[in-house]
């Protein structure tokens, strides 16, 4: 992570966190399949919610970036590309959430299934 994001000391709720989640999900999807990657990612985030219910926006950010990683792994256009390059390209195209989005009270991020629309600079990405 430090090679790609040397400017960060903390990898939480920022570009580096978005990259880390998408890359992990991409790699697990390639190695073990989409269902395994989704199940592992959701189990991890479920545990985060059980420990602290105030992290819903962060969990949604992580789940969305996991979803993007899985989608990119299944895209045949990425077959011969380096995984790091695929994720950085997605970041440049603002496909990753790089900060937690605003969510409505009572929203359960574990029900998240499809891409979300974020406002502000949640999709800032790297230049």
N, C-alpha and C positions, 0 to 999 in steps of 0.2 A: 504494500500500500504506500509506503513512504517513497518508493520510486516514482509512482504515478502522481502522488499528492504530497510532495515534500513540504508544502506550506502548512499542512495541518498537523497539529499535535493531538487533536481529538478527532475521532472518526464518527461522531454522533450527529445526526440530523444536518448533514451538509453534503457537498459534492462527493466526498470520499465515502460517506455512508451509503449514498445512492449507488455509487459504483460498486462497492463491496457487495451489497445485496444482489444487484443485477448479475454481477460476475459469478457469485456463488450459485445462484439459481440457474444461470446459463450452464455452468459446468456440471451441476448435478443432473440437470435435464439431459444433457448430452450423454452422461455416463450411465444414468439409472432410469431415465424416462421422466416424462412430465408429471405423472401422478405422484411418483416418489418425491420429486422436487417440491411439488405443491404441498403434499402432506407434511414433509419435514419443515418447510417454511411456515406453514400455518401452526404446526405444533409449537415451534419456537416462539412465535408471536403470541399464541394463546397463553403461554407461560408468562410472557411479559405483562399481558393484561391482568392475569390472575395476581401477579405481584404488585401491580400499580395501575389501577383503573384510569388514572389521569393521563396516561400515555397513548390515548386512542389516536390522536393525529399522527404521532410518531409511528405507531403500528400500521396505520393506513399507508403512510409513506413507504415503509418497509415492504408491505404486501404488494403495493403497486410496482415497486422496483423489482421485486421477485417475479411478478407476473410478466413484466417486460423482458426480464432475463430469460424466462421460459419460452416466451414467444419468439425471441431472437434465436434461441437454440434450435427451435423447430423450423425456422425459415431456411429453406434450401440455398438461398443466396449467400448465406453465411458459412456454408459447409467448408470452404477452403480458406477462410479468414481466421486470423488469430483471435481468440476469445477476447483478449484485452482490447484489440482494435475495434471489434464489433460493439463492445460496451461504450468505449470512448466516442465512437461515431453516434451511437444513440444519445449520448449525453450532449454532443454538439448539436444534434437535431432536436434537443429539448424533449426527449421522450422519457427522461427520468425525473422523478420528483427529487429536488435537491434541498427542500425544506418542507416541514410538515404543513399540509394544507389545512384550511379552516374546515371544520366539520360541524354538523348540527348536533345539538345535545341529544343524547339517547342513541346516536348512531353506533352500530356495532361493526367495527372494521373487519371482523372475521367473516362477515357476510359479503365482503367485497369480491366481485367476480369479474368485472370489466374495467377498462380504463376509466380514469376519472378526469374531470376538467378542474384544474386548479387555477386560482387567480393570483395576482401579484407576481412575485418572483419565485414561486414554488418550482417552476420548471426552468430555472435560470441556466443551468448547464455550464459547461466549460467552453471557452473560446479557443 
